Amino acid sequence: MPSYSQFQKPVDVICQHTADASIIPLKVRIQDEDGELQIYAIRSYKVLSRPGSYHLPSGIPASAHNWYFECKILCFGTEKRIRLFYNSNDNLWKLDLSH
């Protein structure tokens, strides 16, 4: 069975950090099948999850450090949806390939 990390590809993202500790992804650079880097402006985004503290069903406190975004980009005149992960511990962005 493949691991979940096999469905994630590291990508470059330009983002904005706001005063209320939110993150806004602005542009993403993705390597295409020919090995060339393509830059896409993020036209809109939705935060699917954000870091924070929570309690497991057993009542044990836990903490998450991952942001999960659904973004819309324009690719060859067609609007596409992509999903991006941001790991705030490692400062790494990844593209979700399983979507």
C-alpha positions as CSV (number, residue, x, y, z in Angstrom):
1,M,0.0,0.0,0.0
2,P,1.5,3.4,-1.0
3,S,2.2,5.9,1.8
4,Y,0.3,9.2,1.8
5,S,3.5,11.1,1.2
6,Q,3.7,9.5,-2.3
7,F,0.6,11.6,-3.2
8,Q,2.3,14.9,-2.3
9,K,4.7,16.8,-4.5
10,P,6.8,19.7,-3.1
11,V,6.0,23.0,-4.8
12,D,7.0,26.7,-4.5
13,V,4.3,29.0,-3.2
14,I,4.3,32.8,-2.8
15,C,2.0,33.6,0.1
16,Q,0.9,36.5,2.4
17,H,1.0,36.2,6.2
18,T,-1.7,38.4,7.7
19,A,-1.8,40.2,11.1
20,D,-4.4,37.7,12.4
21,A,-2.0,34.8,11.7
22,S,-3.8,33.7,8.5
23,I,-2.0,32.6,5.3
24,I,-3.2,33.6,1.8
25,P,-1.6,31.6,-1.0
26,L,-1.0,34.0,-4.0
27,K,1.0,32.0,-6.6
28,V,2.2,28.5,-7.1
29,R,5.1,27.2,-9.2
30,I,4.6,23.6,-10.4
31,Q,6.9,21.4,-12.5
32,D,5.1,20.0,-15.5
33,E,5.7,16.6,-17.2
34,D,8.4,18.1,-19.3
35,G,10.3,19.2,-16.3
36,E,9.6,22.9,-16.9
37,L,8.4,25.1,-14.1
38,Q,5.0,26.7,-14.7
39,I,3.7,29.7,-12.5
40,Y,0.0,30.0,-11.8
41,A,-1.7,32.8,-10.0
42,I,-4.2,31.6,-7.4
43,R,-7.5,33.1,-8.4
44,S,-9.4,32.0,-5.3
45,Y,-8.8,29.8,-2.3
46,K,-10.6,28.1,0.6
47,V,-9.0,27.1,3.9
48,L,-10.1,23.5,4.5
49,S,-8.2,23.1,7.8
50,R,-5.7,25.2,9.8
51,P,-3.4,24.5,12.7
52,G,-4.5,24.6,16.3
53,S,-5.2,22.7,19.4
54,Y,-7.9,20.2,19.8
55,H,-8.8,17.1,21.9
56,L,-8.8,13.6,20.7
57,P,-11.9,11.5,21.2
58,S,-10.2,10.0,24.3
59,G,-9.8,13.5,25.7
60,I,-6.1,13.8,25.2
61,P,-5.0,17.3,24.0
62,A,-3.3,17.4,20.6
63,S,-2.0,20.0,18.2
64,A,-2.0,20.2,14.4
65,H,0.5,22.2,12.4
66,N,-0.8,21.7,8.9
67,W,-2.8,24.1,6.7
68,Y,-4.9,22.6,3.9
69,F,-6.2,24.8,1.0
70,E,-8.3,24.2,-2.0
71,C,-7.3,26.7,-4.7
72,K,-8.5,27.7,-8.2
73,I,-5.9,28.4,-10.9
74,L,-6.2,29.1,-14.6
75,C,-4.4,26.5,-16.7
76,F,-4.5,27.0,-20.5
77,G,-7.7,28.9,-20.3
78,T,-9.4,26.3,-18.1
79,E,-10.1,26.8,-14.4
80,K,-8.7,24.0,-12.3
81,R,-8.9,23.1,-8.6
82,I,-5.8,22.1,-6.8
83,R,-5.2,21.3,-3.1
84,L,-2.1,22.6,-1.3
85,F,-0.7,21.6,2.1
86,Y,1.5,23.9,4.2
87,N,3.4,22.4,7.1
88,S,4.1,25.2,9.5
89,N,6.7,23.2,11.5
90,D,8.9,22.5,8.4
91,N,7.8,25.6,6.3
92,L,7.1,23.3,3.3
93,W,4.4,23.5,0.7
94,K,3.1,20.4,-1.1
95,L,0.7,19.8,-3.8
96,D,-1.9,17.1,-3.1
97,L,-1.8,14.7,-6.1
98,S,-4.6,12.4,-4.7
99,H,-7.2,15.0,-5.5
